[in-house]
Amino acid sequence: MNGPVRPYVITGGRSRPTRPDLAIESLVSALSEPPALPEHVLLNREHRRILGLCHSLLSVAEVAAHLGLPLGVVKVLVGDLWDLGAVQVLPPVPQAERLPTTLLEEVLVGLRQLR
């Protein structure tokens, strides 16, 4: 049976992550020394691929793009790894803490003038 991967098989039929606060902008990083997994827990190929990709910070959206999987599927898988303590997940920066685009443009103009 060589066909496209069925997302519902990858997630065990789940369509929502266990963590509702997991946003597509959340940053994921695999822990260098994750805790030992319980005996009954087996990671599937996609879980292992996520751990391999996230040696540095990647957003959930970037992980989905690298794996070629739908965002919803990746959110479920990252949620699994988060629940197991295998990854660290940083929430997105709140809108109020982001720099205004005009300020960034002014900095860019100033840097170009330094040449």
C-alpha positions in Angstrom: 0.0 0.0 0.0 2.1 2.8 -1.3 -0.1 5.9 -1.2 -0.2 9.2 0.4 0.2 9.3 4.2 -3.2 9.6 5.9 -3.1 12.2 8.6 -5.7 10.4 10.8 -3.4 7.4 10.9 -0.4 9.6 12.0 -2.4 11.2 14.8 -4.3 8.1 15.9 -7.5 9.6 14.8 -7.1 12.8 16.8 -7.8 16.1 15.1 -7.0 18.5 18.0 -3.8 18.9 20.1 -4.1 18.2 23.8 -2.7 21.7 24.3 -5.2 24.4 23.1 -2.6 27.1 23.7 -0.3 25.6 21.0 -0.3 28.3 18.2 1.2 28.0 14.7 3.7 30.7 15.7 4.8 28.8 18.9 8.5 27.9 18.8 9.5 24.3 19.3 12.8 23.0 20.4 13.7 19.3 21.1 15.3 18.9 24.5 18.9 17.7 24.4 18.2 15.2 27.2 14.5 14.4 27.1 13.1 12.3 30.0 12.8 8.5 29.5 9.5 7.6 27.8 7.2 5.2 29.6 7.3 1.7 28.2 3.8 1.9 26.6 4.7 5.0 24.6 6.1 4.5 21.1 7.0 7.5 19.0 5.9 7.2 15.3 8.2 8.2 12.4 6.7 11.7 12.3 7.3 12.3 16.0 11.0 11.3 15.5 11.3 13.5 12.4 10.0 16.5 14.5 12.6 15.8 17.2 15.3 15.6 14.5 14.2 18.9 12.9 13.8 20.9 16.1 17.5 20.8 17.3 17.1 24.6 17.0 13.9 26.7 17.4 11.3 26.2 14.7 7.8 27.4 14.6 5.0 24.9 14.4 4.3 26.3 10.9 7.9 25.7 9.8 7.8 22.2 11.1 4.7 21.5 9.1 6.4 22.9 6.0 9.5 20.8 6.5 7.5 17.7 7.0 4.9 18.4 4.2 2.1 17.7 6.7 -1.0 19.8 7.5 -0.7 22.3 10.4 -3.4 20.5 12.4 -1.6 17.2 12.2 1.7 18.8 13.3 0.0 20.6 16.2 -1.3 17.2 17.4 2.2 15.6 17.1 4.0 18.5 18.7 1.4 18.5 21.5 2.2 14.8 22.1 5.9 15.5 22.4 5.2 18.5 24.7 3.1 16.3 26.9 5.9 13.7 27.1 8.4 16.4 28.0 10.5 15.7 24.8 10.2 19.3 23.5 10.1 22.8 24.9 7.5 25.1 23.4 7.7 28.8 23.7 4.5 30.8 23.1 4.3 33.5 20.4 5.3 37.0 21.4 2.2 39.0 22.3 1.2 41.7 19.8 1.9 44.4 22.3 5.5 43.4 22.7 6.3 43.4 19.0 8.2 46.3 17.5 6.2 48.5 15.1 7.0 48.1 11.5 7.8 51.8 11.1 10.5 51.6 13.7 12.1 48.6 12.0 12.0 50.5 8.6 13.7 53.5 10.2 16.4 51.2 11.6 16.9 49.7 8.2 17.2 53.1 6.5 19.7 54.2 9.2 21.8 51.0 8.6 21.8 51.6 4.9 23.1 55.1 5.4 26.1 53.8 7.3 27.5 52.2 4.2 
